[in-house]
């Protein structure tokens, strides 16, 4: 079961990203995601509180599993390495999801502009 349920969401996100990247306007969404973000929002403390809450939520889901997992390890097993791998994997999957969402948002924004221009002509 684990061999399907763990990689399946990642595979689906990659499929959606590839499909979304082929849509017209997706480049504008990715440009917005990477280059055109509002840095003044980082001064707001609520952003940092929400980001910290998100990190704790996504990583706390596996805390019980990590305790059970660690009971099967040898005494010399490097748990610190595993925790770094899990944290970095969580961050990379979140970035991958962000690219996927912003591809779709770029497409939807381009469609909205196109639909408005069609309505003005009609």
N, C-alpha and C positions, 0 to 999 in steps of 0.2 A: 504494500500500500504506500509506503513512504517513497519508494522509487518512482511513483507516479505523482503523488500529491505535492512533493517538494519542487521538482523541476517544472511541473505543468504551468503554474502561474508565471514563471519566468519565461517559458516558451511562448505563452500567450501574449505577454507584454512585448516580447521581441517581434512576434508576428504583427501585432497592432502597430508597433513602431515602424516596421518596414512598410506596411500598408499606408499608414498615415504620412510617412515621408514622401510617398508617391503622389499624394493629393496636391492639387494646386493651392498655393498659399501656405503650405506647411513650412516653407523656409522663413516666412515672416514670423510664424509662431516660434520657431526655434531661435530666431534672431532676438525676439522679445524675451525669451527665456534666458538666453546667455548674455546678451549685450545691453539690453535696454531696461534694466530693472532700476527701481527707485531706491538708491542708497540711503536717502534720508529716513526711510522707514526703519532702518536698523537702530536709530536713536530711540525708538519707542520701546519701552520695557515690556509691553504686553507681547510684542513679537517674540522676544527672547523667552518669555514664560511659556508661550504656546509651543515654540520650537523645542524647548526642553521637555515639555509634557509629551510631545509627539515622540521624542527619542526614548523617553522612559516607557511609554506605552508600547512601542514596537519592540523594544528589547526585553521588556518585562514578561511578554507572552511566553518566552522560552526559558524563564528562570526556573520553573519547576522541572522542566525537561532537562536543563543543564545540571540540576542537582542529581537527578536520576542517572543522567549520562556519566557524571563524574564518579559515581559509585562503581562503575564498570572499568574505570581506568586504573592503570598501575600507579603506584605511589610516585614514581618519577615522571609521570606524564605532565606536559607543560600546559596547564589550564589557561595560563595567561595568553599563550599563543592562540588558543581556541577562541578566547573572548575577543581578541583583536580581529580574528578572521570573521567572526559573527558580526561585529560592529562595522567593519569595513564593507562586508557583504550587504548589510542593511542599508548603508549609505549609498552604495552603488545601485542597488535595486530601486531606491527612492529617486535617484537621479535618472535612471532609465525610465521610470514611471513619469517623471516630470517631462522628459523629452517626448514621450508618447502623448501625454495630455496636451502639451503645447503645439505639437504637430496638428492635432485635431482642432485646437482653438484657432490656429492660424488658418486652417482650411475654412472653419466656420466664419471667421471674420472676413475672409475673401469672398465667401458665398454671400454674406450679408451685404457687402459693398456691391457685388454684382447684381443682387436682387433689387437693391435700391436704385441702381442705374437703369435696370430694366423697367421698373415702375415709373421712373421719371420720363422715359421715352414713350411708354404706352399710354 
